[in-house]
Amino acid sequence: MTGYPKINLDGALVAITGAARGIGLATAEQFVAAGACVAIGDLDGGLAKEAADRLGVRASGHDLDVTDKESFAAFLAAAEAHHGRPLDVLVNNAGIMPNGPFLEMTEAMDRRQMDINVHGVIHGLRLALPGMIERGHGHVVNVASLAGKFPLKGLAVYNGTKFAVVGLSAAVRLELEDTGVSLSTVLPSAVNTELSSGIDMGALPCVEPEDIAAAVVRSVRSRTAEIAVPGYLGALTKTVPLLPEGVMRRVRHLLKDDAAISAVDPAVRKIYLDRINKQ
Ligand SMILES: NC(=O)c1ccc[n+]([C@@H]2O[C@H](COP(=O)([O-])OP(=O)(O)OC[C@H]3O[C@@H](n4cnc5c(N)ncnc54)[C@H](O)[C@@H]3O)[C@@H](O)[C@H]2O)c1
């Protein structure tokens, strides 16, 4: 994509939220392999530091709660101090996905999802963008979801948070025009991590965290606005909304679109839900 100053990943500083495990960790690994310095921030700071130790001298691990703006600011400051250079790339990746019928979800968990999945991203943008704009150089990747384009039964509030991130990202990208700073939104299908564990997503394609990581790293060069993974689902995000509701209902029925309610292994799912409840 022309119009943006090139970001050379060799020695660049990349900060990634929620990177102690899953997609964030795979992304940290691929940025380090591409020559970048990586700051791993996570609510699970111990695990973040262990991950950084494994990745070597170009990685650092930090405590981070993306819902707390001061904690986020301290994370970015510590990343720049540790690696001795300003931030080149921020990956807003931290997120949670409780599942179940809308009317059975608790208000506390609704608010937690909004706080992490939406306000966490807003905090990251407000903290990282001013410096990037001043330098005329930088890239932000928001890890949203195809659930930010397609509603799914059993994930209503999660859908709401991801639709919010998709809209927020598109509008901020417009405001960044002519600043030299770019913003890409990555839209993964189901990904093989703890977040989706215990749910048989049926017809929904399931990819590996490394596939999302590769898309995030590629976006530093392409600066593409929205990147679906797998890529062919990108075309569906544009055509499916055009289908009449009756047709969609039949297709959804065939695809078993209520997997997040009806295709759940409670014992496996409980491990993930216990973790996010405890966190
Ligand atoms: N796994 C999927 O099927 C899938 C599909 C589409 C989109 N996504 C999105 O990808 C992102 C990463 O998901 P994942 O599958 O790797 O999940 P994961 O549960 O494996 O990892 C998420 C990490 O975020 C951390 N985290 C949670 N709350 C935090 C907070 N307040 N501050 C800092 N860190 C926090 C957790 O400790 C965890 O290490 C999320 O935004 C998720 O919505 C995942």
The ligand as an SDF file (V2000), in Angstrom:
LIG
                    3D

 44 48  0  0  0  0  0  0  0  0999 V2000
   -9.8120  -18.0670   19.3640 N   0  0  0  0  0  0  0  0  0  0  0  0
  -10.7620  -17.7170   18.5210 C   0  0  0  0  0  0  0  0  0  0  0  0
  -11.5670  -18.5460   18.0570 O   0  0  0  0  0  0  0  0  0  0  0  0
  -10.8500  -16.2710   18.0590 C   0  0  0  0  0  0  0  0  0  0  0  0
  -11.6060  -15.9980   16.9060 C   0  0  0  0  0  0  0  0  0  0  0  0
  -11.7250  -14.6800   16.4920 C   0  0  0  0  0  0  0  0  0  0  0  0
  -11.1240  -13.6590   17.2110 C   0  0  0  0  0  0  0  0  0  0  0  0
  -10.4060  -13.9500   18.3290 N   0  0  0  0  0  0  0  0  0  0  0  0
   -9.8320  -12.8290   19.0840 C   0  0  0  0  0  0  0  0  0  0  0  0
   -8.4210  -12.9790   19.1620 O   0  0  0  0  0  0  0  0  0  0  0  0
   -7.9390  -12.3600   20.3600 C   0  0  0  0  0  0  0  0  0  0  0  0
   -7.0230  -13.3160   21.0980 C   0  0  0  0  0  0  0  0  0  0  0  0
   -7.7740  -14.4700   21.4410 O   0  0  0  0  0  0  0  0  0  0  0  0
   -7.1220  -15.8920   21.7870 P   0  0  0  0  0  0  0  0  0  0  0  0
   -7.9400  -16.8880   21.0790 O   0  0  0  0  0  0  0  0  0  0  0  0
   -5.6470  -15.8740   21.5930 O   0  0  0  0  0  0  0  0  0  0  0  0
   -7.4860  -15.9580   23.3520 O   0  0  0  0  0  0  0  0  0  0  0  0
   -6.6820  -16.5910   24.5990 P   0  0  0  0  0  0  0  0  0  0  0  0
   -7.6760  -16.7250   25.6820 O   0  0  0  0  0  0  0  0  0  0  0  0
   -5.9110  -17.7870   24.1640 O   0  0  0  0  0  0  0  0  0  0  0  0
   -5.6260  -15.4340   24.9500 O   0  0  0  0  0  0  0  0  0  0  0  0
   -6.0600  -14.1560   25.3230 C   0  0  0  0  0  0  0  0  0  0  0  0
   -5.0420  -13.5470   26.2680 C   0  0  0  0  0  0  0  0  0  0  0  0
   -5.5460  -12.2480   26.6650 O   0  0  0  0  0  0  0  0  0  0  0  0
   -5.2250  -12.0580   28.0360 C   0  0  0  0  0  0  0  0  0  0  0  0
   -6.1240  -11.0580   28.6330 N   0  0  0  0  0  0  0  0  0  0  0  0
   -7.4320  -11.2080   28.9880 C   0  0  0  0  0  0  0  0  0  0  0  0
   -7.8860  -10.0970   29.5710 N   0  0  0  0  0  0  0  0  0  0  0  0
   -6.8540   -9.2060   29.5830 C   0  0  0  0  0  0  0  0  0  0  0  0
   -6.7000   -7.8790   30.0720 C   0  0  0  0  0  0  0  0  0  0  0  0
   -7.7040   -7.2510   30.7060 N   0  0  0  0  0  0  0  0  0  0  0  0
   -5.5070   -7.2680   29.9060 N   0  0  0  0  0  0  0  0  0  0  0  0
   -4.4780   -7.9180   29.3020 C   0  0  0  0  0  0  0  0  0  0  0  0
   -4.5500   -9.1840   28.8550 N   0  0  0  0  0  0  0  0  0  0  0  0
   -5.7280   -9.8200   28.9900 C   0  0  0  0  0  0  0  0  0  0  0  0
   -5.4140  -13.4410   28.6650 C   0  0  0  0  0  0  0  0  0  0  0  0
   -4.7160  -13.5490   29.9000 O   0  0  0  0  0  0  0  0  0  0  0  0
   -4.8500  -14.3400   27.5650 C   0  0  0  0  0  0  0  0  0  0  0  0
   -3.4740  -14.5990   27.7690 O   0  0  0  0  0  0  0  0  0  0  0  0
   -9.1870  -11.9350   21.1550 C   0  0  0  0  0  0  0  0  0  0  0  0
   -9.4330  -10.5660   20.9610 O   0  0  0  0  0  0  0  0  0  0  0  0
  -10.2840  -12.7800   20.5190 C   0  0  0  0  0  0  0  0  0  0  0  0
  -11.5670  -12.1760   20.6560 O   0  0  0  0  0  0  0  0  0  0  0  0
  -10.2430  -15.2250   18.7650 C   0  0  0  0  0  0  0  0  0  0  0  0
  1  2  1  0
  2  3  2  0
  2  4  1  0
  4  5  1  0
  4 44  2  0
  5  6  2  0
  6  7  1  0
  7  8  2  0
  8  9  1  0
  8 44  1  0
  9 10  1  0
  9 42  1  0
 10 11  1  0
 11 12  1  0
 11 40  1  0
 12 13  1  0
 13 14  1  0
 14 15  2  0
 14 16  1  0
 14 17  1  0
 17 18  1  0
 18 19  2  0
 18 20  1  0
 18 21  1  0
 21 22  1  0
 22 23  1  0
 23 24  1  0
 23 38  1  0
 24 25  1  0
 25 26  1  0
 25 36  1  0
 26 27  1  0
 26 35  1  0
 27 28  2  0
 28 29  1  0
 29 30  1  0
 29 35  2  0
 30 31  1  0
 30 32  2  0
 32 33  1  0
 33 34  2  0
 34 35  1  0
 36 37  1  0
 36 38  1  0
 38 39  1  0
 40 41  1  0
 40 42  1  0
 42 43  1  0
M  CHG  2   8   1  16  -1
M  END
$$$$
